Amino acid sequence: MADKPCQHILQLETLVHPKKHECEECVKTGGTWLHLRTCQTCGGTFCCDSSPSRHMTAHFHATGHPVVISAEPGERWIWCYEDQSFAEY
């Protein structure tokens, strides 16, 4: 993990927050999730790697959208898949 936020994170001007507290893909398939992340490129909200389907990681690999925030209430952090960079806000 990087020691300081990467350029993808530093270039964010505003944060995109979830519209709903649910994984868009799990809702379609009847799946379940543990924690949610919101993509900072398109605004999609998907489940984390601790969830059975790992939809956010799949979204990154399919789209190349690198930066997500936690969509969990009370959590204030950002992650960049591409650079393995973390920051709190």
Secondary structure, DSSP 8 states (H G I E B T S, - for coil): --SS--HHHHT-SS----SSSS-HHHHHHT---S-EEEETTT--EEE-TTSSS-HHHHHHHHH---EEEE-STT--EEEETTTTEEEE-
